[in-house]
């Protein structure tokens, strides 16, 4: 679990995002829409239009020890 008190920087995408987007397309939004590097180790947060789904992506932040750069993607749907 990541918390806002963690050493990672979190960036919220300012628009709404189609949650069906692939990891590569989300990296494109980070690169071109946010002017950030998706492999920087920062965490990028995306929300859908109704704010009921959240998706986090980042690089090199695996919970398991691994060699090289690894990507992670987390998603969560709010239940009412």
N, C-alpha and C positions, 0 to 999 in steps of 0.2 A: 504494500500500500504506500502511496506517495502522499505526503502532506505538504501544505504550503510552507511549513517550517523546514522542509528538506533543503539541501544545498543546491537543488536544481532550480533553474529559472523556468517559470511557466509563462507562456504567451497565449492569449486568447484571440482566436481569429474573429475579426470584427463583424463579419457577415454571417449569414446562415449557411449551412453546408448540407449537401445531399449525403446522407449516411451510407449510401450505396457506393460511394467513391472508393476506389482501390487505394492501397497504401501509396502507390506511385503517384496517383492524382493528388492525394493529400500532400505529398512531398512537393508537388508542383505548386500547390497553393501556398505552402510555406516559402518556397523559393521566389515565386513571382508576385504573389499577393501580399506577403508579409515582409519580403526582402530580407529573409533570414536563411541560414544554412541548416537544412534538415539533419545534417550529420554532426551538428555542433555539440550535442549532448543536452540541449535544452528540450523542454517538453512543450508540445503544441496542443492546444485544446480547441476542439471544434464542437459546435452545437447545431442542432437542426432548427428549422424555423420556429417550431412551437416550444423549443427548449425542453423537450422530453427525452432526448437522446444526447449523450455526450461521447466523444471519442478523443482519446489522447494518443499522440504518437511521439516518438523520440528515438534517438540512436545511442547505442552504447550504454543503455541503462537496464540491462537484463538483471533479473533478480538472481539468476544462476551465474556462477563463474564461467566465463567462456572466453575463447581467444578471438581477437579481431573485433570489428564493429558489428554489433547486432542491433537490429531494430526491434521495437516492441510496439504493440498497438493494443489499447484497452478500450472497451466500449461498455456503456451502461444505459439501460432504458429505465426511465422512471415509471413506477406502477402507481396507479391511482386507486 
